[in-house]
Amino acid sequence: MDPCHLIKKIRNSVLSSGIKAHDQRLLSFESCTIQWQMWIDAYNWDRNTHRFPIHNKLTQEHIFPNNAQKMRNKLAFETLNVDMLHLMKMYRKSLSGEAGQQALSAVIQFLEHSSTLVEFFTDQRPVKDMSDERIMKLSIAYNWYKSWEKQVCQNDTISRRYKSLLTMETREDLDFMYHGIMSLITFCIEVLKTEVVPARLNSDIIENIFLSTKITLPWTYYPSNI
């Protein structure tokens, strides 16, 4: 249940999505595809069009990562964050014709929700209560991923499901992450009476919190989803 690892897995699923012979999947949402080539095209357009790029942190390492670079959290985050969303929106506006702009509708939606994950798990501001707007945004993002999965599973064959969605392991990790994080935040705020800093969340911290309270709290306090 490591948020950084999950975000890298999401990026890797997109990295393998396309129509070339070596591509393993073709992510699809509402009859539109989500292909890594769209990131490549947006990056090239930005560099060739603007003296000062819109997404000035994006580099060749982000777009064409080798095996070692795929392990770097920063590179994954910066291809799925709000800056990448803004670049993709600007790139879509530059395309002529409705068909070209419509082709990017799925990737725009995808980035709207991936950027929510990145923003949440890099936020140093503490969550102090369950009504925090960031928690609601996280829930909206998670529900979008689940609606995507439900839509594909209802309409596609098993072989097409494999290619149209994020990997099964990634989707399972997303489930564990969301329910685990929500349980942890609830536990910390309502039981421990403490706040939670999203950027500091990882599996080690979660384990330490629950191990440290195991002796003093009755079993009924423990969240069922951790």
C-alpha positions, 0 to 999 in steps of 0.5 A: 500500500505504497502510494508512490509505488502505485503511481509508478504502476499507473504510469507503467500501464500507460507506458505500455499502451498503444497501437505498435507491435510491442505495446502490451495494452490499449487503454480505452475509456468511453470509445476513446483510447489512452496511449503513451504516444499522446504524451510523446506528441504533447511533449514534442508539440510543447518543445517545438512550439514554445520558447518556454515550455508549458511543462518545463520539468518534462524531459526525455527521461520522463517520456522515454524512461529506461528501466532505472528511470522507471523506478524514479518517483519524480519522473512518474509523478511529473507525467501524471500531475496537474502540470501534465494535465494542463499541457495536455489541455493546451495541446488539445486546443492546438489540434484542428478539427473536432475529431482530433480534440475528441481523441484526447477526451479520455486522456484528459479525464485520466489525467484529471484523476491521476493528478488528484492522486499525485497532488494528494500524496505530495501534499505536506498540509495535514488532514485534520478532519474527515470533511477535508476537501482533499479526501472528497477529491480522492474519493472522486478519483477512486470512484472514477477508476472503479467506474472505468473498470465497471464499464469495460468489464460489462462490455468487453471480452476477457481478452479485451479487458486485459488490454483496455484497463490498468493491470489487475495488480495495479487495480488491486493496489488502488483498492487496497491503497484507497480503503487502507488510507481512508481507514488510517485517516479515520483511525488517526482523526477519530481514535488517536485524535491526531492529524495526518500528513498525506505526503508522509503516508507509506506502508511503514508508517501505517504498520508502525501506527497500528503496532504501537496502538495494538497493546493499548486499544481493544480490537474493535478499534482496528479498521477492517480494511488495513 
